[in-house]
């Protein structure tokens, strides 16, 4: 397979309003995941592992933690004199007042960056997808079909609740995309757009230029829906493990899925590592009364209680006699002695005092906001 040059553009904020308290003080891309990662790590690592050396990250609000995490891009080998990682803070595009609205509006604001890159293809992606993708395979699929735009999708059932702005489409036997619609009111299996698209750089420049002159802002509504008949748009089915984070429930379910070995093997293959910012910390410390079963425990943790089917992030502390089941405890959180947590998501630096009992449910996890004290 011939490797094609491609640049990546990552949208870090497109799903902030779907994740509730998780994104109250941070962007979607910087939401912690899996004990040591951020959501942006998965799409960024997929790009780098596919040979992409130019990546632009478009931000909108609450992006300080994302900037701190990405830094110069050194951990992803993107700290380069030519190309590398470029971070775009919020801006007003064109004659519009205020921050950009929609992907086309955002792309209009970075039109100069796109034009100055020399890559043949552009890969557009959001941060709401947990997957390990090979974009060179997707580009090869794109070329074989002589497509203008190729969309990554996955066949799965969607629930009526929490499917706002989820796009689905029909796919013909030849892979061509037919009818496209948003937020379907159905529980059936559908071809769900993963917000990942591939196209030629020159075509994207043309689309953005036309969109600006027509005051079009939404890539899905103004391009995919309106032009599915006139453009050669094809669907690339992702059959490997891929999980969308479109709600707090999705985040909880995807996190719990990491406790299954087949899921970990699919997301973290040896030849395609998921890269993240390195934080050197001491190994986790386990007290004499500690008990850990089927859980992920990161470096720097102090475990003195019982942990079962849970994910414990860096630097968290579980007190003596505490029982943590089916829960997510983020960095710096302190769980007091004798506390009991089930189906709880405790954000960074939250404090649960001694003997407290917090119980959610599998389909309705209890969320504790950052720095809260209970």
N, C-alpha and C positions, 0 to 999 in steps of 0.2 A: 504494500500500500504506500503510495506516494504521500509524504507529509506536506500539507498545504499550510502556508503562513496564515495565521489568524490573530486577531486582537479580541480581547474580551471587554465587555462593558457590564458591570454589575450594578444593579439597582438595590440599594441597601434599605430603603424605607417603604417600599410599596405595600407592605402588609402590616404596618405598625398598628393600625386601628383594629386589627383582628385579634391581637394577642393580649388584650387587657392590660393588667398590671405589669406583665413582663416587659412591655415597651413604654411604660409611663416615663421612664427616665433614660431610655436607651433606644437605639434603632434596632430593627429586626436583625440586621447582620451581626450585631454584637450580643445577641441573646446567648447566654451560656448553654452548653449542651454536652452531655456525655461525660461529665466530670472534669474535663480539661479543655474542651473546644468551644468555639463560637460558631453560630450558624454559617457565617461567611466562609469559614474554613473549608467547607465541603465543596462549594462551587469554585472557590479560588484554587484549591488543590487540584480539582478536576481540570481546570484550565492549564495550570502549570504542568501537570502530568501529561497533558496532551500537546505539549510543546509551545504553548502560548507564552510569549515574552513581553507583551504589551497589554496591560490591564488598567482600565479606568473604573474607579468606584465613585458612583454618584450618590451623594448624601442629601438629606433634606432637613432633619432636625435631630436633636439629641445625639449628635455624632461624635462627641468627645471620646467616649469609651471605645468607639470603633477606630478612631485615629490612633489612640494609645495602643490598641491591639495590633493594628497593621504596621504601624511605624513606617519604616522605609521599605518594608517588604523583604527584609533580609532572610527571614525564615522560609520564604517561598522562592528564594533566588531571584527576586525582582528588584533588588537594589542595584540598578544599572545606570550607566551614563546615558545610554540610548534605550528608549523604551522603558521597560520596568513598570512599576506601580505609580499611578497618578490618582490623587484623591481630589474630588470636586466637591467643595462645600456648597451650601445653598446659594442661590442667585436668582435674579429675575431674568427671564428670557424674553428677547424681542421687546415689543411694546407692552407686554403684559405687566400688570402691577402685582407685586408680591412674589411668593415662591412658586416654582413651576408646578403645573397640574398635569399629571399623566406622563407616560414614557416619551411620547413624541415631543412634548414641551421640554422635557429634560434633555433629550437628545439634541434638540435645537440649540440649547445653551452650550453644548460641548461639540458643536458642529466643526469648529476649528480643529479640535483634537482629533476627531475622526478623519478629517480631510488631510491632516499632516502625517497620519500613520501610513505606513507603506504595506501593510498586510493585505492579502487578497480577500480574506473573509472577516466578517464580524460575528461574534457570538454574543447575543444578548441574554442575560440571565438574572433572576432574582435570587434573594437569599433565603427563600422559604422552602428550599428543597434539600432534604437529606439524601444524598446519593453519591455514587462514585462513577462518574460518566467518562467515557472515552470520546472526546469531541472529534478526533480524527476519523473515527468510524462514522460519526454523524455527518461529517463533511463529505466522506466518500459516498454515503447514501445520497446526499444532496446532489453530488455530481452525476451519479449514475442515473438519477431521474431527470436531470437537466432542470432542476427546480429553481424557482426564483427565491422562495422562502421555504425553509424546512422547520417544522415545529416538533419539539419533543413532547410525547404524550404517554400516558399510561392508562391501561384499562383497569378500572376499579369502581366499586360502588361508592356513591357519595351520599352523605346524609343531608337531609333538608336543612337542618340547623347548621350554621357555620359554613355555608357554601357561597357566601356573598362574593361576587366578582370572580367566581370560578368559571372558566370558559371550557366548553366541551364542543366537539365537532364530529361530523361524520367523516369516515375514511373509506374510500373506494378500494376495490381489489388491487388496483395499481398503486395504492398509497396516497392518492390525491385527496386533499381535504375538500369536503363539500360544504354543507351548511354548518355555520358556526353560531353558537348562542351562549348567553351568559346566565349564570345562576339558575340552572334548570330545577324545576320543582318535581323531582323524581328521586326514587331510591334505587333505580336500576343501575346496572353496570354501564358506564359511559367511557368515551375516549376523553380523558381529562388533560387539558393543556397544562404543561408543567412550567410555563413561563420561561422557556428556553427556546431561542430561535437562532437560526443560522442563515446568513445571506451574504452576497457579495458587498464589499464596502461601497462600491460605486452606487449600487442599488439603494443602500441605506441612505447615502447622501441625497439621492434624488427623492426618496420618500420623505425625508425630513424637510427638504426644501419646499416640496409641494404642500406638506402639512402646515408649514409656517404661513404660506401664502393663503391657505384656506382656513386658517385658525383651527386646525385639527390637533387634538391633544392625546387621544387614546389610541394606542397601537392596536388593541384588540377590537374596539368598536369601529374605528375609522379606516383600518387597513384590513384586518382579518375578516371581519364581518362584511364590510362593504365591497371588498375586492376578491373574495374567495372564488367568484365566477370568472373574473377577468385575469387573475394572476395564477401562475403555476405554483400553488402552495401544497406542500406534501407533509405528511405526518410520519415521524420517526418514532416507532414504539420502543419505549424503554422497558425491557423485560426483567432487568436486574432489580435489586432492592432499591426502592425509591419511596420516600415518605414526605408528603407535603405538610408544612406547618402553617395551617390556616386558622387555628384557634388554640386556646389554652388546652383544650381537650386533645387536639392533634399533637401538641408539644408533649403532653404527658404520655400519650400512647406511644409516640416515637421513642421517647426516653426509655420507657419500660421494655420496648422491643429490643433495645440494646442488651438486655439481660439474656437474650437467646443467642446461643453460639452461632447458628447459621446466619443470623442478621449481622453479627460482628464480622464474620468472615467475609460476607458480601460487601460490607461498607469499608473494611480496612484490609484489603489484600496487600500482600507483602510488596508486590511490584508497583502498586499505586497508593503510596501512603497518604494519609490525610495529615497535612502539615498545619502547625499552629505555633503561636508564640511560645518560646521556651521560657519557663520560669523555674529556676533551680531551687528546689525545696528538699527538705529532709524526707525520708520515707515515712509512710503512715506509722503511727505508734498505737499499739494495741495493749490495753490494760489487762490485768489478770482476769477480770470478769467479762472481758469482751467476747462477743459471739457474732460472727459474720457469715451469712449464708446467701449465696446467689446474688451478690451485690458487686458494684463497681466502687472502689474506694481510691481516691486520688492521693497524691503526695501531700504531706504536710498535715494530714488529718490526725486527730486524737480520738480513738474509739475506746470507750470504757463501758459501753452498754451493748445492747443486742441490735443488730442491723440485718434485715431480711428483705430480699427482693427490692433493693433500693440503690440509689446513686448518690454518692457522697462526694462533693467537690473539694478542691484544694483548701486546706486550712480550716475545714469545719471541725467542730468539736461535739462529740456525743457523750453526755455525762454518764455517771455510774447509775446503773439500774434503768436507764432509758431504753425504750423499745421503739424502734423505727421500722415500719413495715410499708412496702409499696409506696415509697416516698422519694422525693428529690430534695436534697439539702445542699444549697449552693455555698460558694466560697465564703468563709468567715462566719458562717452561721453557728450559733451556740445553742445546743439543746441541753437543757438543765437535767440534773439528776432526777431520775424517776419519771421523767416525762414520757408520754406515749403518743406517737404520731402514726396515723394510717392514712394513706392516700392524700398526702400533703405535699405541696410544692413551696418550700421556704426559700425566698430570694436571698441575695447576698446580705451578709451581716445582720440577718434577723436573729432575734434572741427569744427563745422559748424557755421560760423560767421553770424552776424545779416543780415537778409533779403535775405540770399542765397536761391535759388530754385534748388532742385535736384529731378529729376523725372526719374525713371526707368520704367519697365513694368513688368506685372505679370509673363511673361515667360522669362524675362531678367532683374532681379533686379540689381540695381546699387550698387556696393560694394565699400565702403570707408575703406581704410586700417588703421591699428592701428596707433594712434598718428598723423594721417594726419590733416592738417589744411586747410580748404576750405573757 
